[in-house]
Amino acid sequence: MRNLLLLFVALILFSSHDMFLKLETYYLQADTPSSIQLFNGTFDRSDNTIDRDRMADASLFGAGKRFPIDSNQWSDKDGATILNFNTGAAGTWVAGVSTRPRNFAMYATAFNDYLEHDGVLDMLEWRKDNDALGQDAVEKYSKHVKTIFQVGDQLTPDFQTQLGYPLEFIPLSNPYDLHPGHSLQLELLWQGTPLTNQLVYVGAPKMSHEQAHAAGVAHDHPENAEEDHNYVLTQLRTDADGILTVNINQKGIWYLRTIYLVESQEAGLTHESNWATLSFEIGDGYHHEVVEEDNHHHEEKASLGIPAYVYWGSSLVLFLGLFLWFNRKA
């Protein structure tokens, strides 16, 4: 009976273990009141709030500066923890939260179910291959979550700032400079060093048949994709340099999540895990919009002005006329 009770408690606690920072819209105006939601659950739902004393770090980074978040900037609403702040100067900004470690003891069955449910498949396979499925676990875990948002129209390199978290995603290009048809490369760092062959889940907005047709892409999901409410989850792995390549096929809010779990030699523990997530929004892309506007501007000028061949032909005739007139005067 006690085993069943602990298993039930463990499944409840670990069925919604992810943490995300997310916004209603990732495009904000400069110097205006705004808010960011801290979800503890799934990307679509927060099951409980986060105590302020559990946050080892909470920061905003933009305009080349790091701004610590004060505990009184947080509030709670509908199971989510809300960050209330005023946006700063125009640019690409980063917000991050890193939690202090906690320990949790699980019987073997609960631990195996948690590994499968949360996608820590490498450790699950190791336990199968090494006849360790019957071993109980005491895991120390902490979470490190980031979001990237755009303030105003100016793109800045702050998106690639390292916040110094044990595990974090670093984009190699600005997500707000991209549009569908591009790919986004990210580096996954563990203690500041590239983490290789790490399993990562990418959440992309679901596309309807109509959206897929309009975007000119196949509606079929990749073989390694699965559906999760409003998102299609794709399994990817970092390469030998710790780089992950995400193909962007849809506008909307995207996220990444990963769990780096290893065996622990610390007294009283069997495992240690670090969780990392990142969210951002894909739009039309800054350069895409500029090109569109420039093309429209040139087309407008062409429609209202004189065709090029008429302009150059007239100029040549005028030049020859002036040349002959001055020669006659001489």
VOGU-3710 file (C-alpha; in Angstrom, 3 decimals, decimal comma):
1> mrnllllfva> 0,000/0,000/0,000  2,822/2,387/0,907  4,522/1,644/-2,435  1,325/2,402/-4,338  0,869/5,660/-2,444  4,420/6,815/-3,159  4,035/5,836/-6,805  0,794/7,823/-7,034  2,395/10,887/-5,419  5,429/10,657/-7,659
11> lilfsshdmf> 3,337/10,439/-10,802  1,358/13,513/-9,764  4,475/15,522/-8,963  6,360/14,540/-12,099  3,515/14,514/-14,618  3,906/18,302/-14,963  7,534/18,928/-14,265  8,530/21,371/-17,004  9,014/25,077/-16,394  8,722/27,816/-19,025
21> lkletyylqa> 8,851/31,571/-19,336  6,299/32,735/-21,893  4,498/35,860/-23,089  1,139/36,498/-24,726  3,057/38,258/-27,490  6,824/38,389/-27,826  6,736/41,740/-29,663  6,567/44,602/-27,147  6,753/48,367/-27,272  9,630/50,211/-25,595
31> dtpssiqlfn> 9,123/51,772/-22,157  5,727/50,225/-21,484  4,307/48,038/-18,681  4,487/44,345/-19,614  4,358/40,905/-18,040  5,959/37,476/-18,459  4,375/34,264/-17,185  6,377/31,595/-15,388  4,635/28,269/-15,975  5,374/25,191/-13,895
41> gtfdrsdnti> 3,624/22,347/-15,676  3,429/22,263/-19,452  3,801/24,976/-22,057  0,019/25,290/-22,198  -0,759/25,085/-18,500  0,749/26,005/-15,142  -0,189/23,759/-12,227  1,381/25,717/-9,404  3,287/28,878/-8,605  6,970/29,137/-7,722
51> drdrmadasl> 8,125/30,421/-4,332  10,363/33,472/-4,621  12,978/31,972/-2,295  13,316/29,040/-4,685  14,678/31,351/-7,404  18,469/31,353/-7,352  18,448/33,930/-10,142  15,838/35,995/-11,972  17,158/38,440/-14,537  16,348/40,586/-17,541
61> fgagkrfpid> 19,098/41,296/-20,064  18,933/43,973/-22,748  20,801/47,020/-24,059  24,014/45,257/-23,019  23,073/45,206/-19,323  21,761/42,687/-16,820  18,884/43,786/-14,589  18,157/41,649/-11,490  14,452/41,051/-10,893  13,243/42,042/-7,444
71> snqwsdkdga> 10,990/39,644/-5,582  8,229/42,288/-5,349  7,937/42,297/-9,147  6,307/38,858/-8,998  2,652/38,071/-8,432  0,523/34,909/-8,645  -2,500/34,303/-10,830  -4,361/31,127/-11,844  -1,490/28,834/-10,889  1,128/30,868/-12,771
81> tilnfntgaa> 3,816/33,174/-11,403  3,707/36,555/-13,158  6,647/38,911/-13,670  5,519/42,538/-13,907  8,047/44,939/-15,421  8,505/47,935/-17,678  10,246/47,311/-20,973  13,421/49,264/-21,595  15,090/50,472/-24,750  14,350/48,976/-28,152
91> gtwvagvstr> 16,248/45,764/-28,781  16,191/41,977/-28,430  15,829/41,057/-24,748  16,334/37,920/-22,659  14,575/36,956/-19,432  15,776/34,064/-17,288  15,003/32,201/-14,066  17,193/29,552/-12,426  15,977/27,554/-9,418  17,818/26,148/-6,446
101> prnfamyata> 18,191/22,347/-6,373  15,682/20,090/-4,667  15,854/16,377/-3,878  13,177/13,797/-4,514  13,142/10,094/-3,652  11,332/7,613/-5,901  10,813/3,914/-5,993  12,160/2,241/-9,115  8,820/1,948/-10,915  8,007/5,630/-10,377
111> fndylehdgv> 11,479/6,651/-11,527  11,197/4,565/-14,702  7,770/6,032/-15,468  9,093/9,546/-14,927  12,016/8,922/-17,309  9,645/7,693/-19,992  7,017/10,399/-19,452  9,468/13,312/-19,472  11,548/11,934/-22,332  14,798/11,149/-20,521
121> ldmlewrkdn> 15,189/8,189/-22,845  18,966/7,760/-22,706  18,908/7,071/-18,966  15,907/4,779/-19,362  17,753/2,768/-22,026  20,839/2,624/-19,814  18,777/1,186/-16,957  17,298/-1,420/-19,294  20,691/-2,407/-20,717  22,330/-2,582/-17,285
131> dalgqdavek> 19,556/-4,459/-15,484  18,920/-1,409/-13,273  15,167/-0,987/-13,748  14,603/-2,262/-10,225  16,849/0,309/-8,540  15,232/3,106/-6,517  16,416/6,668/-7,036  17,077/9,862/-5,115  17,408/12,688/-7,621  18,577/16,259/-7,147
141> yskhvktifq> 17,046/18,534/-9,788  17,016/22,207/-10,733  15,474/24,177/-13,604  16,908/26,921/-15,807  14,452/28,682/-18,096  14,792/31,516/-20,586  12,726/33,450/-23,086  13,740/35,858/-25,849  11,462/38,733/-26,814  11,660/41,735/-29,111
151> vgdqltpdfq> 11,168/45,313/-27,908  10,569/47,863/-30,660  12,112/47,482/-34,112  15,833/47,453/-33,359  17,559/44,060/-33,350  20,450/43,725/-30,903  22,935/40,919/-30,105  21,661/40,507/-26,530  19,792/37,343/-27,614  23,069/35,377/-27,468
161> tqlgyplefi> 23,948/36,421/-23,912  24,959/33,630/-21,542  23,243/34,021/-18,185  25,675/31,590/-16,576  23,075/28,932/-15,756  24,342/25,340/-15,411  22,383/24,346/-18,544  21,185/26,841/-21,163  20,358/27,282/-24,839  22,251/29,979/-26,761
171> plsnpydlhp> 20,835/30,897/-30,206  23,523/31,526/-32,833  21,272/33,903/-34,777  18,494/36,253/-33,762  15,065/34,524/-33,887  13,486/37,884/-34,722  15,589/38,106/-37,870  14,105/34,829/-39,169  10,931/33,777/-40,923  9,501/30,409/-42,074
181> ghslqlellw> 11,892/28,774/-44,517  14,915/29,615/-42,394  16,661/27,383/-39,865  17,786/28,368/-36,385  20,976/26,972/-34,892  21,424/26,917/-31,128  24,258/25,856/-28,864  23,455/23,886/-25,718  25,905/24,606/-22,911  26,517/22,544/-19,786
191> qgtpltnqlv> 28,632/24,461/-17,264  29,705/26,719/-20,137  30,850/23,816/-22,345  28,997/22,479/-25,433  26,849/19,462/-24,540  27,022/16,836/-27,286  24,506/14,161/-28,327  21,880/15,556/-25,964  18,227/14,781/-26,673  16,163/17,972/-27,108
201> yvgapkmshe> 12,443/18,391/-27,719  11,312/21,212/-29,999  7,732/22,445/-29,728  6,394/23,965/-32,946  2,877/25,403/-33,395  0,493/22,991/-35,074  -0,316/23,830/-38,681  -3,717/23,303/-40,232  -3,968/21,907/-43,754  -4,820/25,416/-44,966
211> qahaagvahd> -1,798/26,967/-43,234  0,521/24,281/-44,568  -0,804/24,765/-48,103  -0,404/28,552/-47,864  3,141/28,145/-46,528  4,013/25,636/-49,246  5,116/22,921/-46,809  3,962/19,375/-46,226  1,365/18,948/-43,497  2,743/15,540/-42,553
221> hpenaeedhn> 4,693/15,515/-39,312  8,299/14,242/-39,176  8,780/10,594/-38,209  10,285/11,651/-34,862  7,442/14,049/-34,050  4,490/13,649/-31,729  1,564/15,875/-30,880  1,200/17,699/-27,562  -2,016/19,745/-27,351  -1,340/22,828/-29,505
231> yvltqlrtda> 2,199/21,832/-30,462  4,063/19,269/-32,530  7,059/17,943/-30,588  10,135/16,873/-32,513  13,074/14,991/-31,051  16,465/16,342/-32,069  20,011/15,811/-30,825  22,919/18,182/-30,488  25,866/17,372/-32,743  29,536/16,852/-31,878
241> dgiltvninq> 29,868/20,607/-31,264  26,775/20,856/-29,086  24,834/22,516/-31,914  21,141/21,959/-32,609  19,536/22,904/-35,940  15,816/23,711/-35,912  14,000/24,046/-39,235  11,493/26,891/-39,032  8,343/26,063/-41,020  5,722/28,097/-39,188
251> kgiwylrtiy> 5,173/31,497/-37,648  4,173/31,528/-33,998  5,575/30,765/-30,554  8,227/28,029/-30,386  9,928/26,353/-27,447  12,766/23,943/-26,660  13,203/21,745/-23,604  15,771/19,249/-22,436  16,742/17,340/-19,289  20,377/16,481/-18,655
261> lvesqeaglt> 20,323/13,643/-16,113  23,413/11,804/-14,898  24,347/9,455/-12,075  25,527/11,243/-8,949  28,383/10,410/-6,604  27,089/12,812/-3,953  26,249/11,195/-0,645  22,572/10,315/-0,354  21,890/10,771/-4,093  21,718/8,441/-7,070
271> hesnwatlsf> 21,116/11,004/-9,827  21,273/14,718/-10,621  19,286/16,474/-13,333  19,273/19,952/-14,796  16,333/21,148/-16,885  16,531/23,861/-19,533  13,840/25,502/-21,653  13,754/28,389/-24,114  10,840/30,131/-25,817  10,645/32,726/-28,607
281> eigdgyhhev> 8,329/33,816/-31,395  8,851/33,584/-35,146  7,340/36,303/-37,317  8,188/37,651/-40,756  11,751/38,509/-39,813  13,300/41,961/-39,679  15,236/41,803/-42,966  12,263/40,172/-44,671  10,083/43,101/-43,683  12,714/45,632/-44,787
291> veednhhhee> 13,084/43,958/-48,178  9,315/43,863/-48,584  9,077/47,569/-47,788  11,997/48,449/-50,065  10,542/46,438/-52,931  7,166/48,070/-52,438  8,842/51,493/-52,336  10,752/50,822/-55,575  7,651/49,444/-57,286  5,716/52,523/-56,228
301> kaslgipayv> 8,406/54,810/-57,618  8,475/52,863/-60,857  4,710/53,043/-61,239  4,664/56,822/-60,699  7,933/57,700/-62,504  9,347/57,339/-66,004  10,463/53,919/-67,286  14,229/53,488/-67,247  14,627/53,052/-71,009  12,696/56,291/-71,645
311> ywgsslvlfl> 14,784/58,125/-69,080  18,119/56,993/-70,510  17,012/57,472/-74,116  15,842/61,008/-73,410  19,058/61,786/-71,586  21,119/60,604/-74,536  19,109/62,712/-76,995  19,457/65,746/-74,739  23,197/65,196/-74,439  23,666/64,887/-78,207
321> glflwfnrka> 21,518/67,965/-78,783  23,578/70,067/-76,389  26,793/68,740/-77,918  25,707/69,736/-81,449  24,445/73,135/-80,277  27,708/74,020/-78,541  29,719/72,823/-81,565  27,666/75,070/-83,860  28,206/78,056/-81,541  31,933/77,411/-81,601
//
